[in-house]
């Protein structure tokens, strides 16, 4: 099977993303409903269950406001920041706030045209970008919630996880603002999703650019980009969509990049190229 096109990457239908936002948010809420508020989040050690609950509540409120008000920038006072809302004092009130904010996000997305313009930090200025990002946000934090509550982790939907791998590699790790540029080294690594058949190509390289707003110049000699084509891969990384998605997001202790991943993630080929990529993927996603 040939490589999946990056520029023409098949995405889920927008109603499907919305279904995932609702389903994963409901699972997140159910996992935390009877959890000890002070229970530590094993995948985010600085947080407890109450912090995790408030985090996703705040994220969903923020993006509900973005979709409703369509600000030109995140500095618009109509939306505030993700932590601008006042945090409720009790855990019961946190649950109630989450219900309200999650409903608001789903409602605003459902009302909006996915192709309509809306600010997004990624540079893809469409409402549909928030459909995609918030589906993955809810799914990954649902895993956090289940781990925090000591519950069995619900398997990720394969199609959503397939899209999540592409988003993690192409946006979260490999995204570049329009004012910067990526210079590829010619070194490529194939990423093969064994259950869905998707094959992606990652190129190692460097990023540089000057932010026109701040005037700050950024350089990063260790960067990646998803590419449509390039030299034959020096190495390959193979796993199911769900395993690769949780691996990239560091949500399974057995699947940490560079930390002795078990045989669910197979890394083959040029050792130096693999080590370069694993070092990049070992950094936190911010």
N, C-alpha and C positions, 0 to 999 in steps of 0.2 A: 504494500500500500504506500502511496506517495505521501509527502508531507502535507499536512493541513495548512492552507493558506492563512497567513497571519492577518493580512489586510482584509481578507474576506472571511475571517473566522466565523463559523456558524455559532450563533448565540441562541439561547432559548427564546421562545416567544415571550413577549412582555407579560401576558397574563400568567404564564408559567412562573416567571420570576416572582410575580406578586403572590401567587399561591405558596411559593417557598418562603417568602417573607412571613406570611401569616402562619404557616405550619411550623416553621422553625422558631418563630417568636412564641407561639403557644407552647411548644415543647420546652423552650427556655424557661418560660414562666412556671410551667408545671414542675420542672425539676427543682426550681428554687422556692416554690410555695411553702414547703414544709421544712426547708433546710435551715440549719443553725445559721443565723446571720453572721456569726463570727467565724464560720468555717472557712478555712483558707482555700484559695483557688490554686490547685497544684500547677496549672499551666501559666498562671500570672501571680507569682508568689507575693507580690506587694498588695494584692487585693484579698478581701474576704467576700463572702457571698453577697453582702449588702452593697459593697463597692461594685461588684460585677453587675448586679441588678440595676444600680443607678447609672452605671456606664452605658449600658445598652439603651436604657430609657432616655438618657440625655442625647445619645447619638440619633435615636429615632425621632425625638422631638426636633432636633436641629435640622435634620433633612426634611422633615415635614414642613418646617418653616421655609426652607429654601425652595421647595416645590411650590408652596403657596405664594410666596412673595416675589420670587424670581429676582433676587438681588444681583447687582453687577459684580459684587465682591463679597467675601465673608465678613467684611468690616461693616456692612450695612446694619444699622441699629435695629432694623425690623426683625433680624434673626438672632442677633447676639452670638455667643460662642457655644460650643457643645456643653460647656460646664456653667452656662449663664443662669440656668434655672435654679431655683432654691431647692436644695435637697430636703426632702421630708425627714422628720425626726424619727419616725418609727418604721419598722420593717413592713408592717401592714400598709402604711401610707406609701412606702416605696413600691409595693406591689400594685396599689391602686394607680399610682402615677405611671408605672410602666404600662398598665392596661390602657390608660388614656393616651399616652404618647404613641404607643404602638398602633392603636386604632387610628390616630391622626395621620401617621405616616402612610398606612395602607389606604386610607381614604383620599389623601392628597394625590398619591400616585395613581389611584384608580380614576380620578377625575381628570388627570392631566394627559395631554398628548405626549407619548414617549419621545417623539421627534422634536418637540418644542424646545426652545432654548432655555437652559437653566445653568447657572454657575455650577462648576464642579472643579475641585482641586486638581483633577487629573488632566484637565485641558479639553476633555471631551464634553462640550457644553450642551448636553442634551438631558432631558428628564430621564431618558432611558438608561443613562449611566448610573443614576441613583437606583433604578430598579435592580440593575445587576449587582452593584456594590453592596446594597443593603440586603440582598438575598444571601450573599456570602458572609456579610457581617453577622447576620442572625444565625446562620448555620455554624460558623466557627465558635461563636459565643455560646450557642446551645451545647456544643461539646464541652466547653468550659463548665457550664452549669451542671451537666450530668456528672462530670468528674468531681466537681465540688460537693455534690450531694451524695457521692458514692454509688451512683446508679450505673447500670450497664449503658454504654454509649450506643445510641441509635445510629445505625450505619448511614453514612451520607448517601444521598441519591446519586447514582453514577453519572447521570447527565449533568447535574449541578456541579458535581466534583470535577468532571471533565472541563467544564467552563471555568471552574475555580482554579485549576492548574494553569490554564491559559491566562487568567487574570493575574494570578500571583507572579508568574514569570514575565508577562508582558506589560503589566501596569505597576504592581506593588514593588517588584524588584527591578524591572526593566523599563519602566516608564521614564520619559524625558520631557520636560516642559518645552514649549515651542521656542523659547529663547536660547535653548541649549542644543548641543549636537552630540551624537554618539558616533565614535570612530571605531569601527570593528577591527579586530586583530586578524581576522581570517580563521581563528580557532573556533570550531563549532562542536557542540555536544547535542546529540539527539535525545529527546525525551519521548518515550514510548508508553502510551497508556494501554496496558495489555487487554483490558476488558472492553474498552470502547473503540479501540483501533486507531485512535488519534495519535499522530506523530508530529511533534513540534521540534523546531530547530532553534537552539540558543547559541548566540555568538558572544564570545568574550570581547571586551574592548574597554574604551575609556569615554567618560563624559566630561564635557566642559561647556561653560556658558556663563554669562553675566545677567543676573536678575535685573531687568530694567526698573523695577520698583525700588529696590534697595541699593542697587549699584554694586552688590556683592558678586564677586566672581567665584565660581565653584569649579573644582576639578576633581575627578575621581578616576584614578587609573584602573580601578577594579570594578567594572560595570558589565552589565549584560543587556542584550536585546533579543527579542524574538524576531526572527527573519524568515522570509518566504523561501529563500534558497541561499546556497553558499557552498563552501567546500565540503567534501565528504566529512561526516562527523568523526572526530578523533576518539570519541567515547560515546557511550549511551547510558541512559538511566531508564530503568524499566520498572513499572509497578502498576497496580490498578489505579483508576482515577481517584478513588477515595483514599487509598494509601498515599499517593503522591500529594494530594491536596493537604492531608493532615501532616505529612512530612514537611511540606513547604511552610506550613503555619505552626509547626512545632507543637502539635496538639496530641502527640502520642510519644511517650517516653522511649519506646522502642524504635521510633523512627525520627531520630534527630540528625539533621545533616552534619556529617563529620563526627558523629558520636557513636559509630558502630551500629548503623542501622541493620536490622535483622534481614532475613532473606526475602521479605516482602518487597524491599526496594533493592534492585540489582544494579550495581554500577560496574560497567565494563569498559575497557579500553585504556587510552593513554593516561598514565597515572598523574602526570603534571597537569594536564588539562582538567582532569577530575578534581584534583586538589584545589585548583584555582576556582572552579565553579562552587565546590562545596564550601570554600572559605566565604564566598559571597553569600551563599544561601544560609550559612551559619549565623549571619547577622540578623538582628531583629527586623521585622517588618514594621515600619513606622508610617 
